[in-house]
Amino acid sequence: MKLEAGTAVCPERTGGSGPVQSGDRTEPANLRGSANSSELPHVLYVIDQLRQLGGAERILLEMTRRLSPNRFRCSVVAFNMNPDLDALRAFPTPLYSLPLKCTYDLNATKQAIRLLRLIRAERVSVVHTFFETADLWAAPIAKLSGCPILISSRRDMGILRTRKHNLAYPFVNRLFDRVLAVSEEVRSYSIRQDRLSPQKVETLYNGVDIAELDRKAAEGNARQELGLQTGVPVVSTLANIRSIKGIDVLVGAAQRVCIEFPQTTFLVVGRVLEPETMVALQAQVDSLRLTDNFRFTGEMGNPFPVLRASNVFCLPSRNEGFSNALIEAMGSGLPCIATRVGGNAEALVEGENGYLVASEDANAMADRILGLLRDRELAKQIGSAARVTVRERFSMEAMMNRLMGIYDELLAAKHV
């Protein structure tokens, strides 16, 4: 699948009847919406990259899949894209590649013109941005195009921002009609750091579809595939290999756990984004003689059989906005241990549906893991409570209903 600059690409839907060409656009044969779908409000999502599926990218995909086709049209623009990514092969909406490596060269000018023309030609009503380049580069272009509503999603506490980002945000923030924070902690950061009006910033938690989690978990037998015996304790985490994810703290905790439970296997499911961090982690594992206990599985298209095969889930992050992996593990019925950073404390209630430990505290994490491995009945109760929490507070339905309500509210206020 070749992605041309400024050209829409909508790969065939799973089970669909194939794409139908229309000029330089590609639309699925089973068009979103009714025969008058062109009259529906058009939401254009703009994201920095679709090269791998992190938390924000997965949530964006769910938004495009689940946005009501009777109420909205939608499409997606990305500046950096991997055409071989499995998720793009069944992307549910028109997808535009606008390759962008620098925001102030000749190519950036060309892409800006393409984006502006796209917004006008498609009569976009809402531009919804994800990440810094989309916020700081695309939002002003959208405003210049005459798009009536701009929304920004804030996913973290500025961990990827550079000095120039911090200088630019105070000016660009004025353009947004609404800023959607992924947690109350991120909302507080946005108000404090970006000096946004509290009335403009709203918390929209990530959602999880428990039925889909169960279906995906049943697609494989992780213990069999990874050669793990039935009784071997498994502690897992879903995290790309980056220093901020704190995997080194989990290795430190594993050293203590394996003294009492020497067969325990720790599984880290995720892509290596920082090779130097991976080298350091492997050296740490080797030096602690945990080579037989600690496994880096790499990226998995479907990691949920690993969650089903696990006894405990750990999230040792040094910083989080609101972790998709955590609520997915909770929704899978796993007892979870997470660091008290970002929005983790908004999902976990200490001792009721999980445990919170201080960041960098490997001993506290080890204590909680050991407690759950010693008391399987307690672990079961904690995991069941976590699943109920997700069903009641972090469902995909709740997320989408609130998101569409925000779109409706802003469209009505602007008489669009």
Secondary structure, DSSP 8 states (H G I E B T S, - for coil): ----BT-EE----TTS--EEEETTEEEESS-SS-TTGGGS-EEEEEEEEESS--HHHHHHHHHHHHS-TTT-EEEEEEEEE-TT-HHHHT-SS-EEE---S-SSSHHHHHHHHHHHHHHHHTTEEEEEEESHHIIIIIHHHHHHHT-SEEEEEE-SSSTT--HHHHHHHHHHGGG-SEEEESSHHHHHHHHHHS---GGGEEE----B-HHHHHHHHTT--HHHHTT--TTS-EEEEE--B-GGG-HHHHHHHHHHHHHHSTT-EEEEES-BS-HHHHHHHHHHHHHTT-TTTEEEEE--S--HHHHHH-SEEEE--S--SS-HHHHHHHHTT--EEEES-TTHHHH--BTTTBEEE-TT-HHHHHHHHHHHHH-HHHHHHHHHHHHHHHHHHSBHHHHHHHHHHHHHHHHHHTT-
